[in-house]
């Protein structure tokens, strides 16, 4: 989800490199057990992209089923912010 937000913020701003982002809010809903014996797919899409933040929704799928969903808000931060390139 964070990579989806970063990519779309970079595209919107026309920047040549991705911004450093922090997670402002993140929620996960567990829908069903996730099997571990096969492929797992994560599909993320932006639902709102502003000047400095993006809201992204995602699904974790396995064996043709949605096992979990998430929604997060990611904010681009500049040098000087305490979390800038901290991880």
OpenMM code with the backbone's topology and positions (N, CA, C; nanometers):
from openmm import Vec3, app, unit

residues = "UNK UNK UNK UNK UNK UNK UNK UNK UNK UNK UNK UNK UNK UNK UNK UNK UNK UNK UNK UNK UNK UNK UNK UNK UNK UNK UNK UNK UNK UNK UNK UNK UNK UNK UNK UNK UNK UNK UNK UNK UNK UNK UNK UNK UNK UNK UNK UNK UNK UNK UNK UNK UNK UNK UNK UNK UNK UNK UNK UNK UNK UNK UNK UNK UNK UNK UNK UNK UNK UNK UNK UNK UNK UNK UNK UNK UNK UNK UNK UNK UNK UNK UNK UNK UNK UNK UNK".split()
positions = [
    Vec3(0.0814, -0.1197, 0.0000),
    Vec3(0.0000, 0.0000, 0.0000),
    Vec3(0.0858, 0.1262, 0.0000),
    Vec3(0.1921, 0.1255, 0.0809),
    Vec3(0.2808, 0.2421, 0.0851),
    Vec3(0.3468, 0.2655, -0.0507),
    Vec3(0.3891, 0.1572, -0.1174),
    Vec3(0.4519, 0.1730, -0.2490),
    Vec3(0.3522, 0.2281, -0.3502),
    Vec3(0.2273, 0.1867, -0.3413),
    Vec3(0.1237, 0.2391, -0.4309),
    Vec3(0.1058, 0.3883, -0.4076),
    Vec3(0.0996, 0.4293, -0.2820),
    Vec3(0.0860, 0.5712, -0.2497),
    Vec3(0.2055, 0.6503, -0.3008),
    Vec3(0.3250, 0.6006, -0.2742),
    Vec3(0.4472, 0.6699, -0.3161),
    Vec3(0.4515, 0.6873, -0.4676),
    Vec3(0.4203, 0.5812, -0.5405),
    Vec3(0.4224, 0.5875, -0.6874),
    Vec3(0.3242, 0.6926, -0.7390),
    Vec3(0.2030, 0.6925, -0.6872),
    Vec3(0.1015, 0.7850, -0.7378),
    Vec3(0.1284, 0.9290, -0.6939),
    Vec3(0.1863, 0.9495, -0.5765),
    Vec3(0.2272, 1.0847, -0.5364),
    Vec3(0.3377, 1.1359, -0.6280),
    Vec3(0.4322, 1.0490, -0.6639),
    Vec3(0.5402, 1.0870, -0.7550),
    Vec3(0.4829, 1.1231, -0.8920),
    Vec3(0.3902, 1.0430, -0.9422),
    Vec3(0.3294, 1.0703, -1.0720),
    Vec3(0.2527, 1.2026, -1.0711),
    Vec3(0.1766, 1.2279, -0.9649),
    Vec3(0.0964, 1.3502, -0.9575),
    Vec3(0.1840, 1.4744, -0.9536),
    Vec3(0.2961, 1.4667, -0.8810),
    Vec3(0.3823, 1.5844, -0.8663),
    Vec3(0.4781, 1.6013, -0.9836),
    Vec3(0.4939, 1.4969, -1.0654),
    Vec3(0.5890, 1.5034, -1.1759),
    Vec3(0.7331, 1.4894, -1.1306),
    Vec3(0.7530, 1.4404, -1.0092),
    Vec3(0.8886, 1.4250, -0.9550),
    Vec3(0.9625, 1.3125, -1.0271),
    Vec3(1.0944, 1.3206, -1.0255),
    Vec3(1.1756, 1.2173, -1.0899),
    Vec3(1.2122, 1.1043, -0.9936),
    Vec3(1.1841, 1.1227, -0.8659),
    Vec3(1.2091, 1.0177, -0.7674),
    Vec3(1.0921, 1.0147, -0.6687),
    Vec3(1.0710, 0.9003, -0.6061),
    Vec3(0.9569, 0.8886, -0.5157),
    Vec3(0.9779, 0.9683, -0.3872),
    Vec3(0.8690, 1.0223, -0.3309),
    Vec3(0.8812, 1.0947, -0.2047),
    Vec3(0.8972, 0.9982, -0.0877),
    Vec3(0.9503, 1.0483, 0.0204),
    Vec3(0.9544, 0.9739, 0.1459),
    Vec3(0.8153, 0.9877, 0.2080),
    Vec3(0.7543, 0.8766, 0.2441),
    Vec3(0.6198, 0.8828, 0.3011),
    Vec3(0.6155, 0.8167, 0.4380),
    Vec3(0.5185, 0.8600, 0.5170),
    Vec3(0.4912, 0.7992, 0.6471),
    Vec3(0.3454, 0.7546, 0.6482),
    Vec3(0.3171, 0.6583, 0.7313),
    Vec3(0.1814, 0.6076, 0.7446),
    Vec3(0.1092, 0.6895, 0.8507),
    Vec3(0.0024, 0.7580, 0.8093),
    Vec3(-0.0754, 0.8381, 0.9031),
    Vec3(-0.1885, 0.7564, 0.9648),
    Vec3(-0.2406, 0.6623, 0.8881),
    Vec3(-0.3511, 0.5790, 0.9354),
    Vec3(-0.3484, 0.4489, 0.8567),
    Vec3(-0.3798, 0.3379, 0.9233),
    Vec3(-0.3807, 0.2100, 0.8533),
    Vec3(-0.4740, 0.1146, 0.9266),
    Vec3(-0.5659, 0.0544, 0.8535),
    Vec3(-0.6603, -0.0409, 0.9125),
    Vec3(-0.6637, -0.1668, 0.8274),
    Vec3(-0.6693, -0.2810, 0.8936),
    Vec3(-0.6765, -0.4100, 0.8257),
    Vec3(-0.8001, -0.4839, 0.8758),
    Vec3(-0.8743, -0.5424, 0.7824),
    Vec3(-0.9874, -0.6283, 0.8176),
    Vec3(-0.9532, -0.7699, 0.7726),
    Vec3(-0.9509, -0.8599, 0.8669),
    Vec3(-0.9229, -1.0003, 0.8374),
    Vec3(-1.0551, -1.0671, 0.8012),
    Vec3(-1.0647, -1.1177, 0.6788),
    Vec3(-1.1901, -1.1729, 0.6273),
    Vec3(-1.1997, -1.3246, 0.6427),
    Vec3(-1.0886, -1.3932, 0.6254),
    Vec3(-1.0870, -1.5396, 0.6328),
    Vec3(-0.9432, -1.5846, 0.6514),
    Vec3(-0.9205, -1.7064, 0.6960),
    Vec3(-0.7829, -1.7557, 0.7087),
    Vec3(-0.7116, -1.7531, 0.5730),
    Vec3(-0.5847, -1.7208, 0.5762),
    Vec3(-0.5038, -1.7165, 0.4541),
    Vec3(-0.4232, -1.8449, 0.4442),
    Vec3(-0.4496, -1.9253, 0.3408),
    Vec3(-0.3704, -2.0469, 0.3252),
    Vec3(-0.2247, -2.0126, 0.2951),
    Vec3(-0.1342, -2.0957, 0.3427),
    Vec3(0.0087, -2.0693, 0.3234),
    Vec3(0.0734, -2.1652, 0.2249),
    Vec3(-0.0064, -2.2469, 0.1599),
    Vec3(0.0499, -2.3476, 0.0702),
    Vec3(0.0348, -2.3129, -0.0782),
    Vec3(0.0122, -2.1867, -0.1082),
    Vec3(-0.0028, -2.1464, -0.2480),
    Vec3(0.0339, -2.0005, -0.2659),
    Vec3(0.0032, -1.9492, -0.3843),
    Vec3(0.0333, -1.8086, -0.4135),
    Vec3(-0.0565, -1.7155, -0.3340),
    Vec3(0.0009, -1.6036, -0.2961),
    Vec3(-0.0731, -1.4960, -0.2309),
    Vec3(-0.0561, -1.3730, -0.3184),
    Vec3(-0.1658, -1.3033, -0.3438),
    Vec3(-0.1631, -1.1843, -0.4288),
    Vec3(-0.2113, -1.0648, -0.3477),
    Vec3(-0.1412, -0.9539, -0.3613),
    Vec3(-0.1845, -0.8289, -0.2995),
    Vec3(-0.2116, -0.7302, -0.4119),
    Vec3(-0.3317, -0.6738, -0.4114),
    Vec3(-0.3710, -0.5759, -0.5122),
    Vec3(-0.4043, -0.4463, -0.4387),
    Vec3(-0.3336, -0.3389, -0.4728),
    Vec3(-0.3552, -0.2095, -0.4078),
    Vec3(-0.3922, -0.1062, -0.5132),
    Vec3(-0.4815, -0.0140, -0.4767),
    Vec3(-0.5225, 0.0918, -0.5686),
    Vec3(-0.5453, 0.2213, -0.4912),
    Vec3(-0.5066, 0.3330, -0.5506),
    Vec3(-0.5316, 0.4609, -0.4847),
    Vec3(-0.6794, 0.4974, -0.4976),
    Vec3(-0.7375, 0.5478, -0.3902),
    Vec3(-0.8757, 0.5956, -0.3970),
    Vec3(-0.8821, 0.7472, -0.3903),
    Vec3(-0.7743, 0.8103, -0.3430),
    Vec3(-0.7655, 0.9566, -0.3416),
    Vec3(-0.6178, 0.9946, -0.3333),
    Vec3(-0.5745, 1.0806, -0.4240),
    Vec3(-0.4356, 1.1277, -0.4237),
    Vec3(-0.4382, 1.2795, -0.4210),
    Vec3(-0.3850, 1.3381, -0.3127),
    Vec3(-0.3771, 1.4827, -0.2999),
    Vec3(-0.2366, 1.5314, -0.3302),
    Vec3(-0.2074, 1.6521, -0.2886),
    Vec3(-0.0750, 1.7094, -0.3130),
    Vec3(0.0332, 1.6400, -0.2311),
    Vec3(0.0006, 1.6056, -0.1054),
    Vec3(0.1028, 1.5470, -0.0181),
    Vec3(0.0590, 1.4178, 0.0492),
    Vec3(-0.0589, 1.3649, 0.0127),
    Vec3(-0.1060, 1.2422, 0.0772),
    Vec3(-0.1898, 1.1596, -0.0186),
    Vec3(-0.1922, 1.0309, 0.0080),
    Vec3(-0.2716, 0.9394, -0.0733),
    Vec3(-0.3420, 0.8393, 0.0175),
    Vec3(-0.4648, 0.8084, -0.0192),
    Vec3(-0.5402, 0.7038, 0.0484),
    Vec3(-0.5423, 0.5838, -0.0452),
    Vec3(-0.5049, 0.4691, 0.0094),
    Vec3(-0.4921, 0.3474, -0.0704),
    Vec3(-0.5747, 0.2363, -0.0057),
    Vec3(-0.6465, 0.1615, -0.0889),
    Vec3(-0.7155, 0.0418, -0.0436),
    Vec3(-0.6485, -0.0790, -0.1077),
    Vec3(-0.6468, -0.1899, -0.0353),
    Vec3(-0.5804, -0.3098, -0.0874),
    Vec3(-0.6560, -0.4351, -0.0457),
    Vec3(-0.6329, -0.5407, -0.1231),
    Vec3(-0.6870, -0.6725, -0.0920),
    Vec3(-0.5741, -0.7745, -0.0939),
    Vec3(-0.5778, -0.8669, 0.0001),
    Vec3(-0.4878, -0.9814, -0.0001),
    Vec3(-0.5726, -1.1009, -0.0428),
    Vec3(-0.5306, -1.1661, -0.1515),
    Vec3(-0.6086, -1.2764, -0.2082),
    Vec3(-0.5266, -1.4048, -0.2085),
    Vec3(-0.5960, -1.5153, -0.1824),
    Vec3(-0.5332, -1.6476, -0.1891),
    Vec3(-0.6391, -1.7482, -0.2317),
    Vec3(-0.6015, -1.8378, -0.3187),
    Vec3(-0.6914, -1.9437, -0.3664),
    Vec3(-0.8234, -1.8866, -0.4177),
    Vec3(-0.8168, -1.7700, -0.4821),
    Vec3(-0.9361, -1.7088, -0.5391),
    Vec3(-1.0253, -1.6371, -0.4399),
    Vec3(-0.9828, -1.6256, -0.3160),
    Vec3(-1.0628, -1.5613, -0.2116),
    Vec3(-0.9932, -1.4378, -0.1563),
    Vec3(-1.0732, -1.3385, -0.1186),
    Vec3(-1.0196, -1.2216, -0.0486),
    Vec3(-1.0065, -1.2599, 0.0982),
    Vec3(-0.8838, -1.2608, 0.1471),
    Vec3(-0.8567, -1.3008, 0.2853),
    Vec3(-0.8469, -1.1812, 0.3801),
    Vec3(-0.8075, -1.0661, 0.3264),
    Vec3(-0.7954, -0.9456, 0.4089),
    Vec3(-0.8088, -0.8232, 0.3194),
    Vec3(-0.8569, -0.7141, 0.3785),
    Vec3(-0.8616, -0.5856, 0.3091),
    Vec3(-0.7943, -0.4821, 0.3979),
    Vec3(-0.7478, -0.3746, 0.3367),
    Vec3(-0.6850, -0.2679, 0.4150),
    Vec3(-0.7145, -0.1328, 0.3523),
    Vec3(-0.6996, -0.0305, 0.4332),
    Vec3(-0.7135, 0.1080, 0.3878),
    Vec3(-0.6128, 0.1896, 0.4670),
    Vec3(-0.5330, 0.2672, 0.3964),
    Vec3(-0.4305, 0.3459, 0.4634),
    Vec3(-0.4180, 0.4849, 0.4058),
    Vec3(-0.3728, 0.5761, 0.4888),
    Vec3(-0.3407, 0.7122, 0.4463),
    Vec3(-0.1911, 0.7301, 0.4631),
    Vec3(-0.1252, 0.7711, 0.3554),
    Vec3(0.0199, 0.7869, 0.3525),
    Vec3(0.0516, 0.9310, 0.3157),
    Vec3(0.1424, 0.9938, 0.3911),
    Vec3(0.1739, 1.1356, 0.3750),
    Vec3(0.3204, 1.1520, 0.3365),
    Vec3(0.3451, 1.2322, 0.2336),
    Vec3(0.4826, 1.2634, 0.1928),
    Vec3(0.5419, 1.3622, 0.2925),
    Vec3(0.6651, 1.3354, 0.3367),
    Vec3(0.7327, 1.4249, 0.4303),
    Vec3(0.8634, 1.4735, 0.3689),
    Vec3(0.9050, 1.5889, 0.4128),
    Vec3(1.0247, 1.6554, 0.3605),
    Vec3(1.1415, 1.6400, 0.4578),
    Vec3(1.2634, 1.6713, 0.4117),
    Vec3(1.3770, 1.6742, 0.5043),
    Vec3(1.3443, 1.7640, 0.6241),
    Vec3(1.3877, 1.7226, 0.7404),
    Vec3(1.3576, 1.7966, 0.8623),
    Vec3(1.2453, 1.7321, 0.9423),
    Vec3(1.1614, 1.6547, 0.8765),
    Vec3(1.0558, 1.5819, 0.9477),
    Vec3(1.1222, 1.4689, 1.0270),
    Vec3(1.0794, 1.4436, 1.1506),
    Vec3(1.1448, 1.3411, 1.2331),
    Vec3(1.1490, 1.2018, 1.1694),
    Vec3(1.0555, 1.1698, 1.0821),
    Vec3(1.0519, 1.0359, 1.0221),
    Vec3(1.1134, 1.0314, 0.8826),
    Vec3(1.1702, 1.1410, 0.8366),
    Vec3(1.2254, 1.1453, 0.7011),
    Vec3(1.3380, 1.0432, 0.6858),
    Vec3(1.3191, 0.9478, 0.5957),
    Vec3(1.4155, 0.8402, 0.5666),
    Vec3(1.4680, 0.7703, 0.6923),
    Vec3(1.3777, 0.7427, 0.7852),
    Vec3(1.4172, 0.6745, 0.9088),
    Vec3(1.4207, 0.5238, 0.8927),
    Vec3(1.3530, 0.4695, 0.7932),
    Vec3(1.3516, 0.3246, 0.7733),
    Vec3(1.3374, 0.2926, 0.6290),
] * unit.nanometer
topology = app.Topology()
chain = topology.addChain("A")
for resn in residues:
    res = topology.addResidue(resn, chain)
    for name in ("N", "CA", "C"):
        topology.addAtom(name, app.Element.getBySymbol(name[0]), res)
